[in-house]
Amino acid sequence: MKGVTPLITKKNATLASRRRTLAARCSIDLRTIKNYHPYMRVFVLKDQPRLTGASFYHHNSRSWRKFLVKVVFNWLPESFKLKGSIKGLDFRTQASFLTKCLLVELHLSFHEKFHSGIWTNDEPSFKHPSQPPPISDGRNPHVMIVGAGLAGLLLAILLDKAGIPYEIYERAKQVKPLGAVMTLNAGVFPALEQLGLYEELVKLSLPVTWTSVYHGDMTEIITLKTKLADVIGYDHIVFPRPEFYNLVLSRVPREKIHFSKKVMSMEQNKEGVMIRCSDGTTYHGDILVGADGAYSGVRQALYKRLEKAGTLPPSDLDELNKGYVCMVGTTRPLDPAKYPGVDRKDASIYQIVGRNSNYSWSVFTIPGNRICWSVKLQLLTVEEATQHKFRNSEWGSDTSDPMIKEVRDFLIPIGGTMGDLIDSSPRETISRVFLEDKLFDTWHQGRTVLIGDAAHKLLPSAGLGAVTAMQDAVVLANCIYEMKGLTLEDIDEAFVEFKNERYPKLQAQYSASQTTAKLLYGQGWFDKVLRVVVFNLLPESFKLKGAYKGMEFRPQASFIPQVPLRGSAPVLPQKPSLRYQAEQAKLTGEEHTPAPTSTIV
């Protein structure tokens, strides 16, 4: 139900006419109105459930609201105040909790506390919610997730497992999983295994056992062979990104995702958080998670508030670093006779570095005799980046034709040219985007927190973008689950713990993605020297150690049964969940004793 504009009443209006006027302005059927108080200008609906819903509407005049508070608190008898559906708590306790909301045969009205006007000037009031505020059990927060990417969807699945209510708000009109090849490693496999997603993902994937690097004239630079499964316990795998996205999407109820909800602004205070979308709708919750990508609307709204308050670090205002323009695509099934190795049971990976050119390109075989390919143009100067700038953080299939013409004749080791692969790729699978990176310093404030690309945009060279985003989701879900209460202090404590856990690791992963990009894509003189040193001078043992560095961090959801460790490589210990231990002890009737830090992650 939409909010009500101030009611215009006349001295001689009858009670019936006032009821009709009120119902018309509220778009409410008269038959649903249980009672109407003409002097307090509120009404109560029939059969309202006992929840913090918008049970009534009221006059929007601040002076009138102050008068109502005075009437209710000073003049009405206690018996009248307590005559409602609120039982078990005295009137003054309820009124204090709801910032002195009007209680006259009403249910708790979350809507009223955002309109009361009693807050101080630095705590803005919220207007016109587009839906009744969510139910709260007093223990678990209602989480609003903005962005239906992999990080947002995985967080939703985890919250559902933890019994924490959530809703997802996505700016796109419909699901459109673009992109080409994607890689994941052991950093997220245990969590996916917990959720029953790992086994399904393996069916869509091919294991990576070797990678070859070539010059543009097809002279081989190096072939790197890895045996990660022996050390890590999991194979490094490649797969089509759209297929994995659809797998994760299938685990989230469709009614939980609200499309065409582009966040334009947000407000938050000690009572809750609200988002306002481009279509004029607003939504309320206890926690707001910005999982909406590199050009996050949540981050922009949050940073705008922090900048106005003078508390935003200057570095967070800088634009993302634009180092490359990338075009990707996926072919239809190909003939193994024309493309030898396309039907192998392990992935064939070729990275090609152009000679006397700013281009590099790559080829990955995936299940179904298909090839995922990509072409990258390095932008060596700020002027080049400015010329290519088109400020689109999402994958798109337009603006690719000029680049296609430039790369058609590039050779590929598997046979033929890039033009052959492009011609074999459905147009809708071809897209072009900037490869950008930036590690933001501010990840949270108040009831709002950022995850994934909204907090840290990594280059895809090391295959860590999706890994770090999904690790964010796991760690944040654990922190929310462990919250002691729903106060602003409880939420801030959880967010501080989340960043303290993730930020140091992201610094190392961010640096690794930049170094790998120089090795595989770089065309500057330093990049060329770095390739010679790493590929030709470093011992094999050093290269192998670098291949699985960072995989020692394998977070698991702390509120569902853990999966056993795999491999012989060391794994960082994970803090156990005291809440989960207590709940399990209660179920089994055993006395709960806190367990030491576990090595199972």
N, C-alpha and C positions, 0 to 999 in steps of 0.2 A: 504494500500500500504506500502511496506517495504521501509526502509531508503536506501539511495543511497551511495555507496562507491565513493571515489573521482574519478571524471571523468578524463580520460586520453585523452587529445586532442593533435592533431598534427598540426603543422604550416600550412600545405597544405590541411588540411581537409576542405571540403566544408560545407556550412551551412546545406545542406540536410543530409550529412553523420553525422554531429554532432547531428542533430535531431534524426536520427535513433539510434545512439549510446545512447543518453540520454533516448529515449523511451525504448530501450531494457533493459538498466540497471534498469529502474524504473518499468518495466513490464507494460508499458502504450501503449495503441493502438495509433498509429500515428494520426489516424483520430480524436482523442479527444484533440490533442494539438492545442490550439488556436494561440499561438505565442511563439517564442523562441528568447532570447536575447543572441547571441553568446559571447559577451564580458563580460556579467554579469552571464553567465552560469545558467540561470533560465528559466523556461517556465511556461505558464499559461494554464490551462485546460479550455475547453469550458464548458459552462453551470454550472460553479461552483456556489453553493448557497452562500448567504451572511452569512457566519458563520466562526467561528475560526477553519477552517479545514486546512488540509495539502495541500494547493493549489499549492505548488511548492517544488522542491528539489534543493539543492544547493551544491556547492563545500564544503567539510568538512575541508579544510585547514584553520587554524586560521588566518594566515597571509593574505590569500585571502579574508576572511571575513572582516578583518580590512580595507583592501584596498577598498572593496565594500562600506563599511560605509562611508569612506572618499569621494569616488566618489559621492554617493547619496547625502550626506549632503552638500558638498561644490561645486560640479561642475554641477549637473543637475539643469535645470530651475524649478521653482516652479510649472509651468503649467504641466510639465511632471510628477513631483512627485504626483500631485493631480489627475492625470488622471487615476483613478482606480475605484473600486466599493466603496471606502471609501469616504463618503460624509458627510458634516455637521460638520466635525472637521478638523482643520488645520493640516498640515503634521507634524509639530514639536510636537503637542500634541499626535498624534497617535504614532509617533516614540518613544516618551518618554515612553508611556504606554507599548509598546511592546519591551522595552529595545533596541531601535534603530534598529528594524528589517527593512530589505530591503523592500521598497515599490516601485515597478515598475510595474504598471498595475496588481497589485496583490490584493487579498483579505487578510484580516488579517490572518496571519499565526501563530497560536499557536505553530506549529511545529518549526518554525524558532526561536522563543524566547527561546526554550530549547536547541538550537544549536548555538546561536549567539556568545558564547565565550566572551561576553562583561561583564558578571557578574564577581564579585570579586572571589577570590580563595575559599572563604568559602561558595560560592553559586554554587554548582556543576551544570553543564549542563547535560541535559538528551539526550539520544540517541534513535533513531529509534522507534517511537511509532508504535504499531501494529494496531491502528485504528485512524482515525481523532479525535483530541481532541473534547470534547463535546461543544454543543451550550451553551452560557451563556446569560441570559437576563439582566445581570447587577445587579439583585436583589437577585436571588436565586442561591446558590452554586450547583455545580455538586458533588454529594456525591458518593464515591466508598465504598461499604460495602464488606468487606472480611469475608466470612463465612455465610452459608445458614442455620444456626441453628435457634432456635426460636427467639433469640434476633435480629439477622440480618433480618429475615423475617418480624417480627413485625415492626422493624424500617422502612423497605421498605414500608410496608402498610401505615404507618403514614406519611412518606414523600410524598407518592403519594397523600394522602388526602390533604396535605399542598401545593401541586403543585410544589414540589422540585424534580428535576431530580436525578436519582440514577441508579446504576448498582450494581449487586451482583456477586462476584467472589468466587466460591466454589472449594476447593481442590479435593473433591471426584469426581469420574467419573460419578456418578449418585446418585440420591436421594436414601438413604437407611436408613429409620427411624427405628433404633433399640431402645432397652430399654424396660422396662416393665411398671409398674405402675407409675403414676405421680399424684401429688396433687397440687392444687392451692387454694389460699384464696382471701379474699376481697381486698388485696393489688393491684390486677390487674383486678378484675372483672369490675369496672366502665369503665376502658379504653377499655376492650374487648366488653363491652356493647355498647360503643360509635361506635365501628367498626362493630357491628352486629355479632360478634363472640361468645358472651356469650350464647345466646339462642341456637346456634348450639352445643356449648360445653356441655351444660346441657344435651342434648339428648344422649351424649356419656358417661355420668357420673352417679355415684351413690353418694348420700349425705353421709357424715360421721357423725354419731350421737354417736358412742361409739368406744372405743379401749380397748382391753384386753391385759394384759401383763402376760406371763407365764414363769415358769422355764422349763428347758428342759425335766423334768419328768412329765410335764403337771399339776403341782400344780400352781394354780392361784396366781399371785402377786397382781394385782389390775385391776379393770375395770373402765375406765374413761368415764363418760357420759358428753356430751357437748350439749348445746343449742345455738350454735353460731348465728343461724339465728335470734333469738329473740333480740340479742344485736347488732350484726354486720350488719344484714340485708341480708346476704348471707350465704348459707351453705358452709362448707368446703367439697370439692368434690374430688373423685378419679376417674381415667379414664386411659385407655391405652395410653401411650405416643405416639406410632406411629399414632394412629387415630387423636389425637389432632394436631400432626405435619402436617399430610396430610391436615387437615382442614385449618391451617394457610397457608400452601404452596399453596393451591388452590386459594388464594386471590392475589397471586403475578404472574404477567404474565411470562410465561416460557422464553420468549425471554430476560427477564431482568436478568436471572441467567446464568452465564457462568461457566461451569464445567471444571474439570481438570486444575484449575488455583491455584496452590499452590504458595503462595508468598514466594520469596526467598530474596528479598531486596526491599528497598524503598529509595526514594530521595525526599526531599522537600525543598522549599525555599519560598521567598516572592511572587513568581509568581504562584506556584502550587505544586502539589504532584504527584509522579509517583510510581507505583509498577512494579516490574519485576517478572515474574512467571517462574516456573521451565521449562516450554516449550519454554522459550525464548521471549515470548510476553511481551509487556509493555503497561500500561494504565495510562492515566492522569486524574486528576480531581482537584477540589478545596479543598475537605475534604476527608480524609481517615479514615474509621471506622473499627477498628479491633474487629470483633465479631466472631473470629475463634477459640474459645475454650481455654482450659487450657494451651495448648502448642502452643499458638498463634504465627504464623509466623510474623504477623505485630508487635507484642510486641517484639519478639526476634530481628527483624530488627531495631526497634526504640531504644531498650535498647543498642544494639551494638553501635549505633551512640552516645547515651548519655554517655555510658561508656568510649568511646574513647575521648569524650569531657570532661570527669571528672565530670559530673553533675548527674550521676545516684546514688541514695542512695545504699549503700552496701547491705541492706536487700533485695532489688529487684533482686539481683543476686542469692539469696538462692533458692534451689529447693523447689518444693511444698512438704508439709508435707504429708507423706504416712502413714495413720493410719490403713487402712483396705483393704482387697481384697474382692470384691463383685461379686457374680454371680446372674443373674436374668433370669427370663423366664416367659412365659405366656402360659397357658394350652389351649387346645381345649375346646369346651363346655362340661361340666361335668354333670353327673347324680345326681340330687338333692337327690335321695334316698341314694346314697353312700356318698355324701358330703352335709349334712343338712345345710341349710342356704345359699347355693350358688345361690339360686334363689330369695333371699330377695330383696326388693326395696330400702334398704339402705345398705351401705357397711359393711361387716364383716371384721374387722381388728384385726389380732392377731400378737403380737410381742413376740418372744420366746427367752429367754436368757439361753444359755446352762450352765449346772452345770459341774464344773471341766473340762471346755473346753473353748477354745478361740473363739468358734463359737456362733453366734446368727442368727436367721432366722425369716422371717415374711411372712404372707399370707394376701392378699387383694382380696376380691371378687369384680368383675367388671361386667358390663352389658354383657348379653349373656351367663350366667351361667359359666363364666370363672373365673380363679384365676390367679392373678399375684403374683409371689413368689420371694423371694430373700434370699440369704445366705451370711453372712459376717464373715470373719475371721479377728480378730484383730491382728495387728502386734505390739507386745509389746516392741520390741527393734529395734534399728537401723539395727542390723545384720539381723533380720527377714525381714525388709523392703528391704534391699539390695538383699537378696536371692530371694525375690518375684518380684523384679523390672523388668519390661518389657517395660517400657516407651511407653505406648500406651494410649493416651488421648481419643481415640475413642472407642466406644463399639465394641466388636468383638466376634464372635461365636467360635473361636478356643481356645485352651489351657484350656478347661473346664473339660476334662475327669478326671484328677486326683482329682479335687475338688468334682466332682459328686460322685466318689467312697467313699469319706470320709463322705458325708452327706446323703447318701441314706436312712439310718435307723433312721434319726431324726424324732421324732413324731410331729404331728401337731394337734391342738385342733379341727379342723373341721373334722378330721377323716383320718386315713391312715398315710403315711409317706411322707417325702420329695421325696423319690424315686418314689412314685406313681405319684406325681405332675410332676416330671421331665420326667417320661415316657409318660405322657399325653401332653407334650409340644413339638411342632414342633422344630426340631433342630435349625432352623434359628432364633427362638425367644430367644435362650439361648446364653448369652454372659457374659463375665467376664472382670472386669476392676478394677483398683485401685480406692479407695475412697480417694481423696486428698483434701487438703484445703490450701489456702493462700490468704491473703489480700495484694495486691500490693500497694505500695505507689504512684508510678508514673502512672497516668492514661492518660496523654496527654502531647504533646509537639508540637509546631508549628501547622501544619495542620492535625495532627494525634491524634486520641482519641481511647481509649479502652473501651469496654462495656462487660457485662456478665462475663463468666468464664475467659476471657482474662485479666480482671482487678481484679476479686475476685472469687476464686473457693471455694465454700462452700460444706460441707458435706450434703448429702441428708436427714439426720435424721429429720430435722424440716420442710422439704418440701419447703425450701426457695431459692434453687438454681435457678429454673425457674422463680420464683416470682421476685427476685432481678434483674435478667437479663432483664425481660420484663419491669420492672420499669425503668431500665436504658434507654431502647429504648424510652419510653414515655417522660422522662425528657429531653433526648438529642434531640429528635425531636422538643420539645418546644423551647429549646435553639437555635437550628439552625433556626427555623422559626422566632425567634425574632431578629436575627442578623441584624445590621444596614447596613452592606455592606459586601463586599467580601475581604476586606483587611486582612492581617495577624493579625492585631490588633483586628479586629472585630471577627475573628475566635477564637483567643486566649481568648477574653473576654467571648465568649459563652462557651468555654470549662471549663474555671475557674468557671463560674456559675454552670455548670453541676456537676463538682466534689464537689463544696461547698454544693450543694443540696443533693448529694448522699452519699458522704463518711461517714459523721457522722452516718447516718442510717445504712450503711453497717457494721460499726464497731459493732453496737448492734446486727444486724442480724447474723454476723459472730460468735459472742460470743454465741448467742442462739443456733446456729447449733452445735457448739462444745459441749455445755452442754447437749443438747438433745441426741447427739451421745453417751455420757457417760452413760446416763440413759438407753438407749435402746440397745446399742451394747457393752458397756464397760465391760471388764473382769478383770480389775485391782482392787486392794483392795479399792482404793479411789472411783472407779465407783460403787462398791458394797455398800459402805457406803452411797454414794449419793442417790442410789436407795431407801434404807431403809428410809432415812430422807424425801425425796420428796414424796414417795408413801405412807408412813405410818404416818408421823408426821405433815406434813403441812396440814392446814385446806382446806376444799373443795373450799372455796371462793378464796383462794390464787391460787389454781391450776387452777380455771376457769379464773381468771384474767390473768394468764400466758398464757392460751390457745389463747387469742385474743390480747395479747400484740404485738405491731408492726403493727397491721392492721389499725391503725389510719392514716397511710400514704397511700393514695389512689390517685395517680396522674392520671389526665385525660389529653387528648390532648387539648391544649388551643386554637386550631384553628378550631375546629368543635364544634357543640352544646354540652353542658354539660348534663350529666344525673343527675337526682336528687339523693340526699343522701338517704341512706337506714339505718335502724337500729337506735338504741338509743345511741350507743357509740360515743364519740367525734371523729372528723375527723380533721386532720391538714389542715389549710387554704392553698390555692394555689394562687400564684401570677397570676393575669389575664394577658392576652395578649393585650398589647396596639396596636399592629399591627392589630390583629383581630378586636378589637373594632373600630379602624379607618376604616377598610375595610367595616365592617357592617354598620357603620354610612354613609359611602359614598354610599353604595348600597341603603339605605333607604332615603338618602338626608337629614339626620339629622346632627346637629352640634355635633362633637365628644368632649366629656368631659371624661377624665380618670376616671375609676371606682376604688373604693377602693378594697383592697385585698378581694377576695371572699372566702367563706367557702365551696364552691362547688369544690370538687376535683375529 
